[in-house]
């Protein structure tokens, strides 16, 4: 392709400089909601790994406000928390405006957009107009569209049976919107681990699971992590570890952390990263991971991974020994496994979490 001068910024904002997702990816996606949801979930699930070394600092008895704990938050957590908030808010905004526009194309339009008189007239009279023209109408800010949706739901003008989850989680959506604005416009504040956990596991994730059941999104599954090697309860299979995260009314950071670790590894599983991976490439990945596991320094045992199924889950060990005070000879030796790490998919937890059986999974204990 021959080189040419860069176009002027005014040319780069024209309608023909891009395309409407639904027009090009027909039958695949209506908008970017599920793509941004996937990114939100990937980021959220990675927060456990980012903070697993400090996990004893979390929970009902932990003092997470202590200076030594706060100063231990690293860039990995900050980046993951930032992306979690940004993408969950983006997902919620798209969903709310999608619901409004499905009722009528003018419902999410801002006051400025209503000045497009001919287009507004066509939409009022027929409810139809070329998608490119409708797309050019400026929409309301998220807080305004959320207020409008909830108001119409309360008045019974929008079907509460189908869209009532927006009203149910209104308060949480307002919180994530304020967090998003604070992150983007000031760039200084990041929610702490437990704050983010409770916001997502308690409210944003249930909102997302409800939204993905809407007809416009229900047939798509690309936002979900690939299936785990171990089997969850049949009722949980559709959304994998996410049902486990929201299945209890109480917040247990260890339980949530365990299922976040499973989902994070599933998203990264190289054996299911692409639909077009060939058998020989799959076998090469398996052998490479198994060899890496066998050669890992400090490996006390190597087992089949519950996420990818490859025998590359390394149980790292510590050796505790007791010496005879007179002879100096070792009279008692105890091997303690403290970390489980897969050399294939990256599943990684430590013994500050319970064994899988404590979370309802039929997996051999990792540690005592």
NUKOL-116809 format. One record per residue (C-alpha): x, y, z. Coordinates in steps of 0.25 Angstrom, whole numbers, padded with zeros to 4 digits, always signed. Example, Ala and Ser with C-alpha at 12.3 -4.5 7.8 and 13.67 -1.06 7.14 Angstrom:
BEGIN
+0049-0018+0031+0055-0004+0029
This chain:
BEGIN
+0000+0000+0000+0006+0013-0004+0008+0024+0006+0000+0037+0007-0001+0049+0016-0008+0048+0029-0023+0052+0028-0027+0064+0036-0034+0062+0049-0047+0067+0044-0047+0056+0033-0044+0045+0044-0057+0048+0051-0066+0046+0039-0076+0035+0039-0069+0027+0028-0056+0027+0036-0062+0015+0044-0074+0005+0043-0086+0001+0052-0082-0012+0059-0096-0018+0056-0095-0015+0041-0082-0022+0039-0083-0033+0049-0097-0038+0046-0102-0048+0055-0090-0048+0064-0092-0035+0073-0101-0023+0074-0091-0014+0081-0078-0015+0089-0085-0018+0102-0080-0033+0103-0066-0030+0098-0065-0019+0109-0071-0029+0119-0061-0039+0116-0050-0029+0118-0056-0025+0131-0057-0040+0136-0043-0043+0132-0037-0031+0139-0046-0034+0152-0042-0048+0153-0027-0045+0152-0028-0036+0164-0027-0049+0173-0013-0052+0167-0009-0038+0168-0011-0038+0183-0010-0053+0187+0003-0050+0195-0004-0041+0204-0017-0049+0206-0017-0051+0221-0019-0036+0221-0033-0038+0216-0046-0043+0222-0055-0038+0234-0043-0038+0244-0033-0031+0235-0029-0017+0237-0028-0013+0222-0027+0002+0226-0013+0000+0232-0002+0008+0225+0007-0005+0223-0005-0012+0215-0009+0000+0207+0006+0003+0203+0007-0012+0198-0003-0010+0187+0005-0011+0174+0003-0007+0160-0003-0020+0156-0014-0018+0165-0016-0003+0161-0016-0007+0146-0026-0018+0149-0035-0010+0158-0035+0002+0148-0039-0007+0136-0050-0014+0144-0057-0001+0148-0055+0005+0134-0061-0007+0127-0072-0010+0136-0077+0004+0135-0076+0004+0120-0083-0009+0120-0094-0004+0129-0095+0009+0121-0097+0001+0107-0107-0008+0114-0116+0003+0119-0116+0011+0106-0118-0001+0098-0131-0004+0107-0136+0011+0105-0133+0011+0090-0140-0003+0088-0153+0004+0094-0151+0016+0085-0139+0021+0078-0140+0035+0084-0141+0031+0099-0125+0031+0101-0123+0044+0092-0119+0056+0099-0125+0070+0098-0114+0074+0088-0118+0062+0080-0133+0066+0079-0129+0078+0071-0127+0069+0059-0141+0073+0055-0143+0065+0042-0137+0052+0048-0145+0054+0061-0158+0056+0053-0155+0043+0045-0152+0035+0058-0165+0041+0065-0174+0037+0053-0168+0024+0048-0158+0020+0059-0149+0017+0048-0137+0024+0041-0124+0020+0035-0115+0014+0045-0103+0023+0042-0112+0035+0044-0117+0030+0057-0103+0027+0062-0099+0041+0059-0109+0046+0070-0102+0050+0083-0107+0042+0095-0109+0046+0109-0098+0044+0120-0099+0030+0127-0105+0037+0140-0116+0043+0132-0120+0031+0124-0120+0022+0137-0129+0032+0144-0138+0032+0132-0138+0017+0131-0141+0015+0146-0152+0026+0145-0159+0019+0134-0158+0006+0140-0164+0011+0153-0176+0017+0145-0178+0004+0138-0175+0010+0125-0164+0000+0122-0166-0015+0125-0161-0018+0139-0161-0033+0137-0151-0032+0127-0143-0020+0130-0145-0018+0145-0131-0022+0148-0127-0008+0145-0135-0002+0156-0130-0013+0165-0116-0010+0164-0117+0005+0161-0109+0009+0174-0098+0000+0170-0098+0006+0156-0097+0020+0161-0085+0016+0170-0077+0010+0158-0080+0022+0150-0075+0031+0160-0062+0022+0162-0061+0022+0147-0062+0038+0146-0052+0039+0158-0042+0030+0151-0043+0036+0137-0044+0051+0141-0034+0051+0153-0026+0038+0151-0022+0037+0166-0032+0028+0173-0033+0013+0173-0043+0005+0181-0037-0005+0191-0037-0020+0189-0049-0023+0198-0057-0011+0193-0055-0015+0178-0059-0029+0182-0072-0026+0189-0076-0016+0178-0074-0026+0167-0077-0040+0174-0089-0034+0181-0095-0025+0171-0088-0022+0157-0087-0037+0154-0101-0041+0157-0105-0029+0149-0097-0034+0137-0102-0048+0138-0116-0042+0138-0113-0033+0126-0107-0045+0118-0120-0052+0118-0127-0041+0110-0130-0046+0096-0120-0037+0089-0109-0043+0097-0114-0057+0101-0108-0065+0089-0094-0060+0091-0084-0067+0100-0071-0061+0096-0070-0052+0108-0069-0065+0117-0057-0072+0120-0054-0086+0113-0060-0098+0120-0052-0103+0132-0046-0117+0132-0053-0120+0145-0068-0120+0145-0076-0111+0153-0091-0113+0157-0099-0115+0145-0107-0102+0149-0094-0094+0148-0089-0099+0135-0094-0087+0127-0087-0076+0134-0076-0085+0140-0069-0080+0152-0077-0067+0152-0089-0074+0158-0081-0078+0169-0076-0064+0172-0090-0059+0174-0097-0071+0180-0096-0067+0194-0102-0055+0201-0089-0053+0210-0076-0048+0205-0065-0058+0207-0052-0052+0201-0045-0066+0201-0057-0073+0193-0058-0061+0183-0043-0061+0182-0042-0076+0179-0053-0075+0167-0046-0063+0162-0033-0071+0161-0041-0082+0153-0047-0072+0144-0034-0064+0141-0027-0076+0137-0038-0081+0129-0038-0068+0121-0023-0070+0118-0023-0085+0116-0014-0087+0103-0021-0100+0099-0035-0092+0098-0030-0079+0094-0033-0081+0079-0044-0089+0072-0033-0092+0062-0022-0099+0070-0018-0112+0064-0015-0125+0071+0000-0124+0069+0001-0110+0074-0008-0114+0086+0001-0126+0089+0013-0117+0088+0007-0108+0098+0004-0119+0108+0018-0126+0107+0025-0112+0109+0016-0109+0121+0019-0123+0127+0034-0122+0125+0034-0108+0132+0026-0114+0143+0035-0126+0145+0048-0116+0145+0042-0106+0155+0051-0103+0166+0044-0106+0180+0033-0115+0173+0028-0125+0184+0017-0131+0175+0012-0129+0161-0003-0132+0158-0014-0130+0148-0019-0116+0147-0033-0114+0150-0034-0103+0139-0027-0108+0127-0026-0123+0131-0011-0123+0128-0001-0130+0138+0006-0117+0140+0000-0113+0154+0013-0111+0163+0011-0111+0178+0022-0103+0183+0027-0108+0197+0034-0104+0209+0042-0113+0218+0041-0111+0233+0051-0119+0241+0054-0121+0256+0068-0124+0261+0073-0131+0273+0078-0121+0282+0090-0130+0286+0094-0136+0273+0089-0127+0263+0083-0138+0255+0069-0136+0249+0059-0144+0257+0046-0139+0250+0043-0134+0236+0030-0128+0231+0027-0125+0217+0017-0113+0215+0011-0109+0202+0008-0095+0201+0005-0091+0186-0001-0098+0174+0003-0092+0161+0000-0098+0147+0011-0097+0137+0001-0097+0125-0011-0088+0128-0005-0080+0140-0015-0085+0150-0009-0080+0163-0013-0080+0178-0007-0081+0191-0010-0088+0204-0017-0075+0210-0029-0081+0203-0036-0094+0207-0035-0107+0199-0044-0108+0187-0054-0117+0194-0057-0106+0204-0063-0099+0192-0071-0111+0187-0061-0116+0177-0057-0131+0175-0042-0128+0175-0031-0135+0183-0026-0126+0195-0014-0117+0192-0010-0115+0206-0013-0118+0221
